[in-house]
Amino acid sequence: MSVAYDVLRLPRLSRPVRAVLLILLGLFLLPYALTPLYAVMEPVSTVMIWRRIAGEPVVRTYVPLSRISPSLQLAVIIAEDGRFCEHHGVDFQGLQAALDDADNLEDMRGGSTITQQVAKNLFLWNSRSYVRKALEFPLALWVDLVLSKRRILEIYLNIAEFGPEGQFGAEAGAEYAFHRPARDLSRYQAALLASVLPNPHDRNARRPGPGLRRLAGLYEARSGRSPQAAACLRGR
């Protein structure tokens, strides 16, 4: 009996190994602990943090959702996550469609919700990998559970990169592109600013090319046809 017990007993871990495992566990759980605090705090993204560490410019003025044009709110939902008000952090319907169109994870385009992008931008890294997606999915579900839709979109619109020179958030993006605050954007300007996502280094709302203008026109038209896409933002 004692021999069988010794065989089945798990080996004792050394103190260094246990310390490493505890550190990894702490890092894994930290985003889940921080998320409720972001109901009231003004978070920064990992990209913003690394830019500051590297000495690169970061321009951001945090503004509440009430000071961001409803046209921009709707245009970003149309551009980035049309089912934002319908899913619970992960759009499995959109994800399946994106997987069907891709040969592998590296080729996959679309399917990433605004909530997933918030989770990634706040806590994870940008490169595509199975590990990041495995961490991102449950974290996005947790973010959607803990935070309201209005708060999730507010955070996204304050941490997304909207300009090529370190302009983060809708306010800095609007000032850079149009020299006006985010609350005063017209429908077309809002659609144009939404069109620079997710890569404002290749797409510049201040100097839009024909392709970007066509995309903005498409988002503006879709916003006019689908105001219900932002229905969950009404009220408080």
Phi and psi in degrees as a GROMACS rama.xvg file:
@    title "Ramachandran Plot"
@    xaxis  label "Phi"
@    yaxis  label "Psi"
@TYPE xy
-66.2867  -34.0101  SER-2
-65.1575  -44.542  VAL-3
-63.0659  -39.9904  ALA-4
-62.8584  -42.8027  TYR-5
-64.1925  -34.672  ASP-6
-68.7998  -41.832  VAL-7
-79.3622  -21.818  LEU-8
-66.649  133.626  ARG-9
-68.634  143.871  LEU-10
-66.9219  146.445  PRO-11
-74.1736  136.637  ARG-12
-89.8423  142.27  LEU-13
-69.8438  161.485  SER-14
-59.8056  -43.6837  ARG-15
-59.6979  -40.7055  PRO-16
-66.3041  -42.6576  VAL-17
-63.2839  -38.4759  ARG-18
-63.6616  -42.7687  ALA-19
-63.3433  -43.6761  VAL-20
-63.3769  -39.061  LEU-21
-66.7678  -39.1931  LEU-22
-63.4067  -45.3785  ILE-23
-62.3038  -40.6008  LEU-24
-63.7726  -41.0273  LEU-25
-63.2573  -42.0048  GLY-26
-65.0813  -36.6647  LEU-27
-66.6395  -39.9397  PHE-28
-84.0403  -19.1474  LEU-29
-55.8219  -46.8273  LEU-30
-58.43  -35.8252  PRO-31
-68.7948  -31.9176  TYR-32
-76.3462  -34.3327  ALA-33
-77.0583  -30.6823  LEU-34
-54.4343  -46.199  THR-35
-60.9706  -31.1166  PRO-36
-66.7112  -27.6936  LEU-37
-75.6594  0.739098  TYR-38
-67.9465  -21.8386  ALA-39
-128.974  -23.5388  VAL-40
-80.133  161.925  MET-41
-102.897  96.907  GLU-42
-77.344  160.222  PRO-43
-118.879  155.878  VAL-44
-87.4184  162.928  SER-45
-63.9112  -33.212  THR-46
-64.234  -41.7915  VAL-47
-62.4502  -42.3892  MET-48
-62.3488  -47.1631  ILE-49
-66.7804  -34.7193  TRP-50
-63.8561  -40.8577  ARG-51
-67.2243  -38.7947  ARG-52
-62.458  -38.5111  ILE-53
-80.9104  -2.13492  ALA-54
78.6715  16.3191  GLY-55
-90.5758  153.885  GLU-56
-67.621  143.422  PRO-57
-132.903  116.341  VAL-58
-114.164  116.86  VAL-59
-154.925  129.048  ARG-60
-120.273  111.429  THR-61
-72.8535  129.443  TYR-62
-130.885  145.769  VAL-63
-69.0468  163.623  PRO-64
-59.9388  -31.1613  LEU-65
-64.9888  -17.2085  SER-66
-105.243  18.9003  ARG-67
-118.24  130.141  ILE-68
-51.1714  129.305  SER-69
-55.5243  -28.49  PRO-70
-64.3214  -38.4013  SER-71
-71.4813  -40.343  LEU-72
-56.3962  -48.2866  GLN-73
-67.8218  -42.7635  LEU-74
-61.9106  -39.2757  ALA-75
-67.8553  -39.1445  VAL-76
-63.4335  -45.0739  ILE-77
-60.5433  -41.8612  ILE-78
-74.5248  -38.5684  ALA-79
-107.455  -27.585  GLU-80
-165.92  77.745  ASP-81
-61.5579  -21.6757  GLY-82
-103.174  24.6436  ARG-83
-52.3087  -41.8281  PHE-84
-79.9035  -7.74881  CYS-85
-103.436  -31.5793  GLU-86
-94.1736  178.268  HIS-87
-116.689  44.4584  HIS-88
111.336  -38.5555  GLY-89
-126.168  124.749  VAL-90
-91.8546  90.046  ASP-91
-65.4731  -28.34  PHE-92
-66.8718  -47.4224  GLN-93
-67.9654  -34.0766  GLY-94
-64.5255  -41.2953  LEU-95
-64.9345  -39.8741  GLN-96
-63.8383  -40.1718  ALA-97
-66.7809  -39.055  ALA-98
-66.6095  -36.3458  LEU-99
-64.703  -28.1952  ASP-100
-90.3582  -4.02792  ASP-101
-119.469  150.379  ALA-102
-80.1593  -31.1036  ASP-103
-157.189  -179.419  ASN-104
-61.705  -37.6717  LEU-105
-65.7619  -29.2307  GLU-106
-88.6041  -7.27258  ASP-107
-70.7311  133.652  MET-108
-126.173  140.193  ARG-109
80.1352  -178.013  GLY-110
84.2911  -10.7007  GLY-111
-94.2215  118.88  SER-112
-79.747  168.162  THR-113
-59.6056  -39.3493  ILE-114
-64.3978  -41.181  THR-115
-62.9664  -40.0097  GLN-116
-66.7568  -35.7494  GLN-117
-62.6078  -47.2147  VAL-118
-59.3367  -45.2888  ALA-119
-64.9469  -48.6286  LYS-120
-66.6556  -31.3902  ASN-121
-82.4575  -34.5118  LEU-122
-128.322  -17.3389  PHE-123
-119.651  -157.166  LEU-124
-124.847  171.66  TRP-125
-88.9829  -29.5991  ASN-126
-63.5474  145.331  SER-127
-77.0108  128.798  ARG-128
-162.434  156.814  SER-129
-65.8792  -34.4387  TYR-130
-63.8012  -46.4144  VAL-131
-63.5778  -42.808  ARG-132
-63.5992  -38.4188  LYS-133
-63.3485  -34.6804  ALA-134
-78.9629  -33.148  LEU-135
-71.7712  -40.2046  GLU-136
-61.0925  -56.9676  PHE-137
-64.345  -31.374  PRO-138
-67.3317  -38.6872  LEU-139
-64.8382  -39.6625  ALA-140
-62.5622  -38.2481  LEU-141
-68.2766  -43.0645  TRP-142
-59.2001  -43.9956  VAL-143
-65.9507  -33.5987  ASP-144
-71.493  -39.9115  LEU-145
-86.4552  -36.3048  VAL-146
-108.392  151  LEU-147
-74.1631  162.402  SER-148
-60.6894  -40.5125  LYS-149
-60.8938  -43.1337  ARG-150
-69.0254  -39.2189  ARG-151
-60.9859  -46.6562  ILE-152
-67.284  -37.7872  LEU-153
-60.2255  -45.4109  GLU-154
-62.313  -45.4801  ILE-155
-59.229  -44.2077  TYR-156
-72.2715  -6.24155  LEU-157
-109.971  -4.95127  ASN-158
-122.475  -14.7935  ILE-159
-66.9489  147.985  ALA-160
-88.495  119.318  GLU-161
-113.444  -2.59159  PHE-162
-141.615  159.752  GLY-163
-80.7523  -5.37502  PRO-164
-120.998  38.6355  GLU-165
82.0574  25.7658  GLY-166
-84.3718  111.091  GLN-167
-111.063  137.894  PHE-168
89.4505  156.358  GLY-169
-64.7321  -35.5995  ALA-170
-65.062  -49.1268  GLU-171
-65.2575  -37.4086  ALA-172
-65.6705  -41.7183  GLY-173
-67.3698  -40.8321  ALA-174
-64.8625  -39.4696  GLU-175
-66.6216  -47.3351  TYR-176
-80.7928  -38.1111  ALA-177
-127.592  -1.90013  PHE-178
57.8049  41.4834  HIS-179
-150.883  156.782  ARG-180
-69.9817  161.152  PRO-181
-63.1718  -26.8222  ALA-182
-72.6117  -17.1755  ARG-183
-103.569  12.7796  ASP-184
-71.5337  140.154  LEU-185
-75.913  172.309  SER-186
-62.2414  -42.1277  ARG-187
-69.5761  -41.9858  TYR-188
-61.2097  -40.1067  GLN-189
-62.1161  -44.2717  ALA-190
-65.0908  -36.8419  ALA-191
-67.0311  -41.4762  LEU-192
-67.1808  -39.3288  LEU-193
-64.0936  -28.1066  ALA-194
-70.3468  -19.2163  SER-195
-76.097  -17.5404  VAL-196
-72.672  141.885  LEU-197
-98.8824  13.5793  PRO-198
-134.152  84.0962  ASN-199
-71.7832  -5.648  PRO-200
-79.474  -27.8075  HIS-201
-99.748  -19.4727  ASP-202
-121.312  119.668  ARG-203
-118.638  112.482  ASN-204
-69.6079  -21.5143  ALA-205
-73.2372  -35.8191  ARG-206
-129.018  70.6131  ARG-207
-74.0309  137.235  PRO-208
-85.9275  178.811  GLY-209
-58.4044  -39.8643  PRO-210
-63.8545  -42.3055  GLY-211
-68.5039  -37.2985  LEU-212
-65.8348  -38.9275  ARG-213
-64.1427  -42.2395  ARG-214
-63.1045  -41.6289  LEU-215
-62.7593  -41.2542  ALA-216
-61.9475  -37.1769  GLY-217
-64.8834  -45.8704  LEU-218
-65.8341  -37.4157  TYR-219
-63.2656  -43.6116  GLU-220
-64.8573  -43.1211  ALA-221
-65.026  -37.2273  ARG-222
-62.5786  -39.4063  SER-223
-65.134  -32.3282  GLY-224
-85.9828  -19.8828  ARG-225
-130.884  57.4228  SER-226
-64.0829  -22.6449  PRO-227
-67.6396  -13.2322  GLN-228
-63.0278  -21.3925  ALA-229
-111.28  21.2878  ALA-230
-61.7909  -31.3621  ALA-231
-72.9504  -7.56682  CYS-232
-88.2493  -8.11087  LEU-233
-71.298  151.709  ARG-234
87.1475  -153.541  GLY-235
